[in-house]
Amino acid sequence: MMKVLYVLLPQFAEHELPYLSQPLRSDAMTMKDNPKYENKIVAESMAPVEAISGFRLLPDYTFETIPSDYAALVLVGGYGWRSEAAERVEPLVADAVSKGRIVGAICNAASWMASKGFLNNVCHTGNGVEQLRLWGGERYTNAANYVNAQAVSDKNIVTANGSGHLEFACEILNLLKNEEPKEIEMYKTFYKMGLVEFSEMMSKVQPRFTFNTIGLFTTDNARMVTFYRDIFGFKTEWNGTDPNVEMTLGTSRIIMFPRDAFEQMTSRQYAYPKGTNGTIEISFDVPCFADVDREYERAVSMGAKPIFAPTTEPWGQRTCYVADPEGNLIEISSFVE
């Protein structure tokens, strides 16, 4: 399991950690069975490191014992990046950059990166270009490639401003390939919007159900396929022998399955209507009233059983009914005179 190392200096900003550390080890609902990465803390010594809030975390490694098998080095922001301890981080970052490892720096850590010249060959961001100039002095020569964004990723170096911890995390998660990009984007959207707005959005994007198809349980597939193909123009790739038939008309779909095969599959018997029945109706729209009459006559001439001749109803619909070979009712109608 590869390691993601977090460099913590005294008075680090702990709120910049969770958006990255949490999804490396857990999904939305539970801990991951086989996470790709483990989170480890690197500090100046093995003594607890105190955060801005006063919380303290125990390091896993010191600057001298940092392991070689890590995937990313993340510099967490805070008030310690002006301290002597920060000077000891420079060789760690230089080594990581030379090896093409992922390096992340947020808030004051991004300003520190500018002061060491690590941002001079990449697009980057931070707490404003003037802040980077102030921290970097003569060693910062790349203001032209400063991007006014929450987080920026370029050549495996990720930078962010002090309020961009969510975007910062997602840029690193994408580089680590922790999840599919669309899942990481969904993770970011969830925390940007909040549960209520996110749930409302998802209910519109992903309804609980989408209509699939109409299924007909048949006694004679071949006869039914001929009927719906020749009269109504359905298409099918049915081979003439498989029990399951799928037929499509534009975006509409019907399936057919023999009654005896369905009973065998579900291990039970069913009661079926006999002859023309009112159990189900399949409805087709046509362009105008004249087409209702035309298609009714055509269907009857090709073997459909006439049920109800074309009639204009009081609500403005011209409609008619025929029945297919299994006795299912079929409506042909239009609301356009």
N, C-alpha and C positions, 0 to 999 in steps of 0.2 A: 504494500500500500504506500503510495507516494505521499510525501508530507507537504503541507502548506505551512510555511514558517511566518510567524507574526513578530516583528521586531517592536518591543515595547520599551519605551523610556519612561522614567518617572513623570507622573502627571500626564499619562496618556489619555486619549479620548476614547473611552470604552464604547461609546455609542457608534463608533465607526467599525466595530467588529462584527456584530451579529448577522447583518444581512449577508455577509460572506461565509462566516464560520458555520452558521446553522444549516444552510442547504447542502453543505458538503457532507453532513452526517445524517440528515433526516429529510424525509419527504414531507408533504403537507400534513399527513396524518400520523406518521409513525417513523421510527428510526429505520434507516436503511439496513438491509441484511448484509449487503456487500458494498460498502462505500468505496469509492475510488481513492479518496484522500483522507488523511487525518490531520487535525489541527494541532500545531505545536507552537509554543511560545519561546522566543529567544530574548534574552536580556543581558545586561552587563554582568550580573552575577546570578547565583541561584536564590538570592533573597527575594521575598515577595516584592512585586512591582505595584506601586500604588497609582490608581487612576485618579483623574480629576475629581471624581465623586468621593474618593476615599476607599472604594473597594480595592482589594489587593488580589493579584493573581500570582500563582507560583510558576516560574519558568520551567521549561523542559531542558533548555540548553543555554549555555553562555555564548558570548561572541567567539570564544576559543574552541568550544566543543560543538559548534554547528555541524550537522551531518552533511554529507555530500549528496545524498539521494533525496533531493527535494524538488518539488515542481514549481513552487512560487515563493518569492520573498516579499512580504507585505510590510511596508513601513506605516505604522499606525500613527496618526497625527496626535497632537497634544502640545504641551508647553516645554517639553524636554529637548526639542531639536536645536536649541541654542546652547545646550550644555556640553561639557567636555565628553560625556558619554557618547554623544552623537558623532563625535570625531572618530570613534572606534568602529562606527558602522560603515564608513566609507569603503574600506577594503572588501567588506562583505558584498556591498552593492556592485563594486567594480568587478568582482569575481563572477557574480550572477549575470551581469550584463555581458561580460566576455564569453560566457558559456551559453548565451541565448535563453537564459531562464526568464520566467515571467517575474517582473518587478513591479509592484504597486506602491504608490505613494500618495497619500491624501492629506489635504490641508497643509499644516506646517511642514509635514514630511515632504510634500511636493516642493515647497519653497526651499527646503534644505537640499533637495535634488538639484535645483537650479543653482544653488551656491557651490555645488561640487562639479558643475559642468555636465551632469548626466542627462540634461534635457536639450543639449545643443544640437542634436541630430535627429530629433523626433518631434512630431506634432504633440502638443501637450496642453494642459490647463493647470489651474491652481487658484489661489485666492486673489486673482487679478494680476495682470501683467506688471503693474507697478510694484506689487508685493514681491514678485519674482525678481524684478530689477533691484529692489531694495535689499533683498537677501543675497542675490547673486553677485551684484557688483560687476566687476570686469569678467568674472568667470561665466556669467550668463550672457550668451551672444545670440540667442535664438528667439527674440521677442516676435519676429515676423511669423513664426509658426505657433504662436500662442493661439488657442482656440477658446472662445468664450462659451464654454459648455460645462455641464455638471461633471462630466468625466470624459476622458479621451484615451483611446488605446492606439498605440503605434509601435510597431517593431518590438512587441512583447513588453513595452513599458506603459503602464496605466497610471494616469494621474487624475486627481479630482480635487474640487474645492471642498471647503469645510461642510457644506450642506449636501454634497453629492455622494454620500455613503451608499445609498441604494444603487445608483448608477455605477459607481465605482465597483461595487460587488458584482454586478451583472456583467460588466466588461471582463472582469477576471474569471467569472464562472464560464463565460463563453470561450475564453482562451484555454481554460482547463478542460473544456468539453465535458463539464460535469453533467449536463443534460442536453437535450436537443435545443437548438436556438429558440424555437417557438415556445418551449416550456419555460425557458429563462425569461423570455419576454412576458409570458403570462404571469410569472412570479413578480416581475417588476411592476406590471400593471396592477396586480392585486394590492401591493403595498402603496402604490401611488394613489389609487382610487379609494381604498378602504373597502371593508366588507360589504357595506350596504350598496354603494354605487357599483362595485364589481359584480355583485349578485344580480343587480338589475340589468347590467350590461349583458351578462352571460345568459340571462333568461331570454333576452332578445336575440342574441347570437345563436344560442343553442337551446331551442325549446325542449321540453321534457320528452316530447314524442315528435317524430316526423312520419307522415303517412307513407307506408311501404307499397302495398299492392292489394288487389282483390284476388282472392283464391276461390276456385271453383272445384268441388269434388265431383268427379265425372264417372260415367260408365263407359264412355267411348271417346278416348282422347282424339283419335284420328278424325272422327266426324266433327268434333268441336273445333279442332285446329283449322280444318277446311272452312267451317262456317265463319269464324272470326277473321281468318285471313282473307277470304274472297269477298265477303260482304263489307267488312269494316276496315280492311287494309292493315290489320296487325301483321307484324313481322316476327319470325321465329327461326331459330337454328335447331329446332327439335329434330332428332334423328329418326323419329318414327317408332322407336322401341323403348326408350327410357321412360320410366313412369312420370317423371316430373317434366312439365312443359312450361316454358316461359315465353310470353308473347308481349311485344311492345308496340305502342302507337305513339310516336313522339316521346314525351316524357312519362306517359302512362304505361302501366304494366299490369298484366293479369297472369296468374299462374294456374295450372290445372294439375290435378293429382287424382289418380284412380281411387275410388272409394274403398275397394278391397285392400289396396296397398296401404292406405292411410289407417285402416282398422288394424292391419297387421303391425304397422309401425308403432301405433299407440296402445296396442294390446287391449282394445275394447271395441264394442259394436255401437253403431249410431242409427238413429231413425232418420230416414231421408224422405223428402216430399216426393210424391208421385205425380207425373204429368205436369201441366202448367201450374206454377206455384207462385205465391206471393211472398216467398221467403227473402228474396234479394232482388234488387234492381240495379242494373248497370245503365248509366245514362250517358248519352253522347250529345254534344252541342253541334249544330250546323249553322252556317252563316245567316240564313234568313228563312222566312216562312215557306217559300217555294221549295227550298231544299228539304224541308221536313217531308213534304209530299213526295218529292222525287226519291228521297232515300227510303221512304216507307215502301213505295211501289217496287223499288229495286230489291230491297231485302226480301219482300214477300215473293217476288218472282224467282229469287235464288234459293228459296226453301225455308225462309223464316216463317214462323207461324203468326198470322195476323191476330192481334189482340184488341187494339183500339185504334181506329182510323184517325188520321190527322184532324185535330180539332183546335180551334182557337179558344183558350180559356179566358174567363173574365179578368184575370190578373195580367193579361197581355202576353201569355206564352202560347205558342202553337206547339202541340205535342202529339205524339203517337206512341204506341207500344207494339212490339213484336216479341216473340219468345225464341230462345235458341233451342237446339236439339235436346237439351236436358230440361227444358221447361222454365229456365230462368228468364225473367222479364227484362226487356231492353227498351229504354226510352230514347227516342230521337226528338230533339226539340230545339226551338230558337225563340228568343225574345225580340228579334229584329224583323219587322214586317217587310 
